[in-house]
Amino acid sequence: MAKIPFPVRFSAAQLLRAGLNRSWRWPQLWRTPQPKRAYQVVIIGAGGHGLAAAFYLARDWGIRDVAVVERGWLGGGNVARNTTVVRSNYYYPASAGFYQRSVNLFEGLSDTLNFNVMFSQRGILSLAYSPHELNAMARQVNALQLNGIKAQMVDRAEIQRRLPLADLSPQARHPCLGGYFHASGGTARHDAVAWGYARAADALGVDILQGCEVQGFEMRQGKVVGVRTAAGTIGAHRTAMAVAGSSSLVAAMAGVALPVVSHTLQAFVSEPLKPVLDTIVMSGLHHTYASQSDKGELVIGGDSDPYTSYTQRGSFSLIERTTVGLLELFPSLSRVRLMRQWGGTVDLTPDRSPIIDRTPVEGLYVSTGWGTGGFKAIPSRGPALAHLLACDRPDEHSTAFSFDRFARSALIDEGAASGVAH
């Protein structure tokens, strides 16, 4: 596939001269356009999902009369407030296929966008501490292998080889019995993903409108025909919401009630260390998972806060619970200092699976319910939402994630099957 025709390219010598020239100013990666009176498509939310949908609309469907409107700054929401994990270890075929497509697209995303998203397939190691948990993992691995996803059971000796700092001794408070390794999982650089999609979409003619908060919808005979924003009214033939934890608030402006609740999911990073962890480790018993970034920081996450919230801060009790679990697994990290903490507002559906569909209001489409795993879905969700907007129907990868599945009792309950939320 041909590279995106970006207007500025530099040779190695030019880059070196620019780096040594203090007066040099790098060109902007995307434009700052004035809003037009109307667009063919308006996408609310300039996070990874909204930007990806705009890019694929322009590239794959030739629909370039697109505006992505954002109340704050590009990539300032959940795409910048996550732990960057990419994986496809889900139980049900609909979920497994959707997320494996995303992993496959991540593998070539740097070439697709002509922008290094720093995707690193270091694998994910999940640990078991009881025979029941080990049996559940064996069932999970069987399902993954049937769906063509790389996964295998590993014993305690193999886990110790991969995690030399972990306390896996029989004297540990919770002796580890084994686990499984998801080889195709990994991490990517979250801001690079957002910037890469933004630059690529902008180069294809998409308008990215920052500081343009949506304050309501323009309705005509029960149909959404535009959005009312801080910059004025913008008309649209079709309008999509890709606003993560704010989905229920934005949908309510059009009279749509979404089966979504919002919780805070927090994470934190340590001070930089020398390389000590070359894979992602997850422990359900300890309610924690961790990886090490390219800068040496330990990136640590756990459960979402148990109460509904839009604060983007989180609670100290969850920090304590998560770090206690991490130190039970890695006692030698007890002197390592936490450097910063953040929270993201996640959107949770009753079955912990997403919704990619038309809403009951004509002209309004939604992509929501991604919970704690929206980042990993970006490359797959982008084409899915673009297909929905271009063709007015879901693509083959997202038909199961319909708006009405809750009324039809056609749930995709990954929370129960996999023991994780999206």
C-alpha atoms as one frame of an Amber mdcrd trajectory, in Angstrom:
protein
   0.000   0.000   0.000   1.299   3.458  -0.897   2.516   5.786   1.829   0.319
   8.675   2.910   1.545  11.700   0.881   2.685  13.973   3.697   3.873  17.377
   2.504   7.159  17.510   4.454   9.974  14.949   4.376  13.537  15.220   5.673
  16.789  13.455   4.899  19.064  12.321   7.722  21.395  15.286   7.099  18.481
  17.741   7.212  17.268  16.247  10.493  20.752  16.628  11.997  21.056  20.256
  10.864  17.568  21.030  12.189  18.414  19.476  15.549  21.526  21.643  15.904
  19.766  24.826  14.769  18.199  26.519  17.805  16.062  28.805  15.645  14.471
  25.878  13.767  10.738  25.418  14.208   9.227  22.085  13.294   6.181  22.268
  11.009   2.822  21.392  12.550   1.741  17.786  12.086  -1.827  18.838  11.308
  -3.695  22.004  10.376  -5.782  24.238  12.615  -8.692  24.905  10.247 -11.755
  27.067  10.707 -14.997  25.049  10.912 -17.077  24.876   7.760 -20.824  25.363
   7.919 -21.468  21.678   7.194 -19.704  18.372   6.588 -20.762  15.034   5.220
 -19.670  13.411   8.505 -19.004  14.883  11.944 -17.219  12.699  14.515 -17.370
  13.845  18.130 -14.135  13.070  19.956 -10.546  13.520  18.735  -9.171  10.539
  20.589  -7.727   7.427  19.013 -11.100   6.031  17.952 -12.465   9.215  16.411
  -9.230   9.991  14.567  -8.900   6.421  13.305 -12.473   6.416  11.996 -11.834
   9.706  10.170  -8.644   8.340   8.614 -10.269   5.148   7.322 -13.303   7.078
   6.061 -10.970   9.243   3.989  -8.605   6.509   2.839 -10.895   3.521   2.289
 -14.202   5.177   1.388 -13.074   8.420  -0.207 -15.193  10.438   2.249 -12.937
  13.385   3.059 -15.574  15.967   3.930 -15.171  15.019   7.586 -14.756  17.020
  10.779 -13.486  15.600  14.067 -14.630  17.927  16.858 -12.964  17.909  20.248
 -13.849  19.972  23.328 -10.250  19.974  24.560  -7.061  19.111  22.754  -6.308
  16.258  20.399  -5.506  13.048  22.274  -6.196  14.585  25.681  -8.752  12.020
  26.830  -8.544   8.289  27.419  -6.065   7.684  24.603  -3.533   9.511  26.818
  -4.823   7.930  30.055  -4.199   4.209  29.717  -1.475   1.601  30.137  -0.924
   1.018  26.376  -1.560  -2.745  26.479  -2.540  -4.426  23.196  -3.986  -7.949
  23.335  -6.601 -10.274  21.872  -6.959 -12.937  24.593 -10.771 -12.956  24.727
 -13.006 -15.960  25.010 -15.921 -15.427  22.627 -15.266 -15.615  18.859 -16.782
 -12.169  18.224 -14.413 -10.509  20.703 -11.407 -12.633  19.800 -11.795 -11.935
  16.089 -12.304  -8.207  16.577  -9.275  -7.751  18.830  -7.038 -10.072  16.821
  -7.798  -7.920  13.797  -6.632  -4.969  15.872  -3.396  -6.761  16.807  -2.794
  -7.567  13.129  -3.338  -3.921  12.181  -1.044  -2.747  14.989   1.718  -4.882
  13.501   1.719  -2.781  10.326   0.403   0.489  11.722   3.714   2.364  11.638
   4.000   1.651   7.912   0.328   2.463   7.293   0.585   5.862   8.977   4.232
   6.542   8.098   4.656   7.308  11.798   6.388   5.162  14.402   3.803   4.029
  16.970   6.458   1.976  18.806   4.490  -1.266  18.834   6.368  -3.884  20.846
   5.059  -7.475  20.903   6.692  -8.522  24.136   3.891 -10.929  25.087   1.569
 -11.107  28.094   2.065 -13.554  30.961  -1.025 -14.290  33.091  -0.498 -16.026
  36.446  -2.658 -18.617  38.248  -2.676 -19.274  41.990  -5.273 -22.028  42.419
  -6.284 -25.213  40.581  -9.571 -23.538  39.659  -7.772 -20.540  38.137  -5.374
 -22.838  36.290  -8.280 -24.847  34.847  -9.994 -21.649  33.733  -6.808 -20.564
  31.989  -6.571 -23.924  30.221 -10.104 -23.406  28.931  -9.147 -19.892  27.861
  -6.063 -21.119  25.990  -8.097 -23.797  24.206 -10.574 -21.149  23.046  -7.786
 -18.831  21.911  -6.052 -21.546  19.936  -9.334 -22.530  18.265  -9.691 -18.879
  17.253  -6.182 -18.833  15.789  -4.663 -16.678  18.536  -1.197 -17.381  19.927
  -1.391 -18.673  23.507   0.088 -21.554  25.487   0.098 -22.827  29.041   3.361
 -22.412  30.963   4.564 -24.012  34.191   6.112 -22.319  37.204   9.665 -22.957
  36.005   8.966 -21.162  32.727   7.333 -18.270  34.580  10.391 -17.952  36.836
  12.612 -17.863  33.753  10.534 -15.042  32.263  10.109 -13.205  35.610  13.401
 -13.618  37.502  12.437 -10.947  40.072   9.108 -12.570  40.970   8.638 -14.417
  44.238   7.260 -17.776  43.065   8.544 -19.793  46.009   6.262 -22.222  47.912
   6.719 -19.936  50.937   5.088 -16.992  49.167   1.756 -15.834  50.562   0.109
 -17.045  47.352   2.254 -19.716  45.644   2.018 -19.562  41.859   0.938 -22.800
  40.149   1.447 -21.776  36.527  -0.192 -19.605  33.927  -0.384 -18.909  30.227
   1.515 -16.779  27.732  -0.221 -14.695  25.054   2.661 -14.230  22.623   1.130
 -11.685  20.234   0.228  -9.208  22.979   2.322  -6.139  23.632   2.332  -2.383
  24.001   2.337   0.695  21.773   3.037   4.366  22.417  -0.379   5.918  23.112
   0.311   9.493  22.019   2.127   8.284  18.898  -0.998   6.351  17.881  -3.160
   9.462  18.271  -0.653  11.724  16.506  -0.090   9.256  13.685  -3.804   8.945
  12.923  -4.273  12.719  13.246  -1.474  13.515  10.792  -2.650  10.868   8.337
  -6.284  12.003   8.486  -5.288  15.665   8.141  -3.148  14.881   5.095  -6.231
  13.356   3.450  -8.305  16.508   4.032 -10.038  15.795   7.345 -10.614  18.871
   9.528  -9.622  18.399  13.186 -11.361  21.062  15.282  -9.864  21.379  18.769
 -11.416  23.490  21.509 -14.800  22.944  19.868 -17.106  21.530  22.531 -20.388
  19.975  21.422 -23.198  21.610  23.393 -26.171  19.963  21.711 -27.579  18.482
  18.522 -29.468  20.114  15.678 -32.640  18.077  15.120 -35.055  18.135  12.186
 -38.140  15.891  12.213 -36.507  13.606  14.766 -33.221  13.310  12.839 -29.805
  14.636  13.873 -28.671  17.055  11.166 -25.757  18.697  12.924 -24.144  19.696
  16.179 -24.233  22.914  18.185 -20.728  23.764  19.306 -18.805  26.533  21.032
 -17.785  27.664  17.521 -21.360  27.709  16.199 -23.655  25.206  14.518 -22.058
  22.661  12.181 -24.330  20.716   9.859 -23.773  17.014   9.181 -25.399  14.295
   7.102 -24.222  11.737   9.668 -22.864  12.258  13.185 -20.914   9.763  15.291
 -20.008   9.763  18.984 -16.591   8.438  20.002 -16.267  10.024  23.426 -15.596
   7.039  25.734 -16.682   7.731  29.314 -18.708  10.797  28.303 -20.900   8.768
  25.917 -24.004   8.739  28.101 -23.782  12.518  28.681 -23.421  13.359  24.990
 -26.092  10.860  23.901 -28.542  12.337  26.407 -28.412  15.632  24.461 -30.161
  13.784  21.635 -32.572  11.989  23.969 -30.740   8.659  23.714 -30.282   6.557
  26.868 -27.235   4.324  26.594 -26.758   1.148  28.695 -23.447   2.554  29.906
 -22.018   3.574  33.277 -18.768   5.489  33.760 -16.033   4.591  36.233 -12.529
   5.873  36.844  -9.678   3.569  35.865  -6.373   4.736  37.254  -2.789   3.814
  36.575   0.626   4.989  37.704   4.287   4.787  36.779   7.430   4.366  38.828
  10.697   6.179  38.589  12.872   4.902  35.697  14.781   1.660  36.277  17.241
  -0.414  34.333  15.519  -3.213  32.345  13.868  -5.592  34.828  10.677  -6.695
  33.039  10.663  -7.626  29.350   7.066  -8.851  29.191   3.662  -7.759  30.496
   2.616  -9.591  33.649  -0.991  -9.900  34.834  -2.228 -11.348  38.110  -5.948
 -11.546  38.722  -5.450 -12.631  42.322  -3.359  -9.544  43.068  -5.587  -7.286
  40.960  -2.557  -5.810  39.238  -0.628  -5.848  36.002   2.625  -4.212  34.964
   5.032  -3.628  32.107   8.189  -1.580  31.655   8.262   1.322  29.232  11.082
   2.219  26.861  12.078   4.959  29.313  12.464   2.411  32.117   9.335   3.307
  34.073   7.148   0.516  35.447   3.625   1.097  34.115   1.173  -0.291  36.698
  -2.586  -0.802  36.523  -5.344  -2.547  38.414  -9.111  -2.513  38.850 -11.371
   0.427  38.126 -12.870   2.303  41.065 -16.118   0.589  42.157 -18.272   3.722
  41.995 -19.439   5.856  39.080 -17.353   8.962  38.493 -16.060  11.416  35.881
 -13.196  12.778  37.996 -10.169  11.311  36.108  -8.360  11.121  39.457  -9.115
   7.834  41.178  -8.752   6.900  44.835  -5.792   6.304  47.150  -7.337   3.064
  48.389  -7.002   1.535  44.932  -3.415   2.729  44.618  -2.661   0.965  47.887
  -4.475  -2.222  46.862  -2.708  -2.388  43.495   0.784  -1.672  44.813   0.393
  -4.175  47.655  -0.435  -6.826  45.074   2.526  -5.816  42.918   4.911  -6.020
  45.884   3.623  -9.448  46.867   4.629 -10.558  43.393   7.875  -8.523  43.209
   9.092  -7.884  46.803  12.399  -6.460  45.545  10.573  -3.441  44.114   9.549
  -2.176  47.557  12.065   0.707  47.505  11.016   1.908  44.053   9.155   5.243
  44.146   5.959   6.016  42.291   6.429   9.034  40.059   2.941   9.989  38.849
  -0.663   8.796  38.748  -3.615   9.443  36.454  -7.160   8.295  35.815  -9.325
   7.760  32.752 -13.107   7.664  32.552 -14.161   4.304  31.139 -17.556   3.363
  29.723 -18.888   0.004  30.883 -21.830  -1.919  29.418 -23.659  -4.713  31.296
 -21.706  -7.427  29.411 -18.398  -5.511  29.276 -18.472  -5.574  25.460 -18.716
  -2.542  23.154 -21.537  -1.051  21.094 -20.838  -0.073  17.455 -24.165   0.717
  15.860 -26.808   3.227  14.874 -28.716   4.776  17.748 -32.528   4.905  17.820
 -32.228   8.518  16.580 -31.742   8.742  12.816 -28.448  10.247  11.700 -26.683
   9.513  15.010 -24.186   6.673  15.436 -22.249   5.498  18.462 -19.111   3.611
  19.351 -18.977   3.122  23.105 -18.696   0.569  25.893 -14.987  -0.117  25.383
 -14.401  -0.096  29.111 -10.798  -0.618  30.118  -9.597  -1.694  26.681 -10.380
   1.076  24.226  -6.743   1.698  23.338  -6.082  -1.790  22.032  -9.183  -1.607
  19.831  -8.244   1.586  17.973  -6.972   0.082  14.681  -9.956  -2.301  14.452
 -12.594   0.074  15.710 -11.562   2.774  13.219 -12.448   0.734  10.111 -15.584
  -0.608  11.840 -16.948   2.867  12.613 -15.906   4.114   9.166 -17.827   1.253
   7.527 -20.873   2.010   9.676 -20.820   5.677   8.675 -20.162   4.999   5.006
 -22.618   2.122   4.521 -25.158   2.691   7.316 -24.604  -0.853   8.592 -21.943
  -2.616  10.706 -19.121  -4.521   9.034 -18.606  -8.264   9.443 -16.303  -7.766
  12.441 -18.759  -5.760  14.550 -22.251  -7.100  13.810 -22.362  -8.838  17.203
 -21.842  -5.534  19.038 -25.286  -4.156  18.251 -27.252  -1.608  20.260 -30.248
  -3.912  20.714 -28.421  -7.039  21.887 -29.368  -6.305  25.498 -33.070  -6.347
  24.632 -32.538  -9.574  22.673 -30.483 -11.190  25.471 -27.648 -11.733  22.988
 -24.909 -10.733  25.416 -21.181 -11.173  24.830 -20.235 -11.473  28.479 -16.444
 -11.278  28.451 -16.440 -10.131  32.076 -17.750 -13.556  33.112 -16.021 -15.676
  30.452 -12.538 -14.179  30.540 -12.513 -12.722  34.019 -11.631  -9.335  32.548
 -13.412  -6.261  31.296 -12.772  -4.796  27.893
